[in-house]
Amino acid sequence: MAPLDINELHSAIRHSDPVMIRKAIAVVGKNLDDLELRQIPEVVEVMASLFYIDLGDKPEFNPVIEETVSVIAAIGEPAIPTLMWLLGESDYKANLMLARTLGKIGPPAYGPLKDMFYFPTTPWHRSLAMFGLAKMHEAALMEVLPDTVTALEDSDREIRDTAARTIGRIIDSFKPGQLPRDIVDLAFERLLRRFRDQSAVVRSKAVRSIGKMARNNYLDSDKLEVAVESIKGLLGMDESEPDPFYLVRNEAEEALRHLEAVLAK
């Protein structure tokens, strides 16, 4: 069997034509069985170079990026070493897509991402590992839940932000009773503390996750009342000043609707 001819892929990337690139990516995707192991690092690196594209400036590349993620993920476990190596070499935009791709690969990427989560070379790498794990299967989420709750207290803003978002993802993935009660209670307490976080983004994610806890019936009546009081504070519905950021107030309004709907039952 002859190795896959990847010259078309190289040519398409150099010309920066989204139509040509989509065609070349599709050829790789349809012929993965012809891709030799020795070709995989080069093919993954070339395709992953598309993750550097600023989609705000070039929205026509959105379908290209989505298809690239799918094709690299379809390569599966052999793509993981190159993706993990690139995580240490890429910029913010690319790293998010790399972590997302690893999450989409699923179980084979769990070990490397978990190692990065527990032994990061930088705080940002730990945040990326959480981001990738949050895209993965439920067993991975359950295993990292205690340390994700701990990460809510981290000194790094990105880690606190990702932890708050990941807890919401975990709450959406499990029914009450499936997660350890003590860890859920601790998550609730620490999310409430993040309502006073210096970062508006962290505050908004914490509020959203509290809303998910209510919507998914994780909160008893006492916790619902505490959450309602805290969220009303963010909205200036007591004697305090409302949160100055619209992002936080918008999430607070939505979370309050969930909380009040549960209390009304």
Secondary structure by P-SEA (a helix, b strand, c coil): cccccaaaaaaaaaaccaaaaaaaaaaaaaccccccccaaaaaaaaaaccccccccccccaaaaaaaaaaaaaaacccaaaaaaaaaacccaaaaaaaaaaaaaacccaaaaaaaaaaccccaaaaaaaaaaaaaccaaaaaaaaaaaaaacccccaaaaaaaaaaaaaaaaacccccccaaaaaaaaaaaaaacccccaaaaaaaaaaaaaaaaaccccaaaaaaaaaaaaaaaccccccccccaaaaaaaaaaaaaaaaaaac
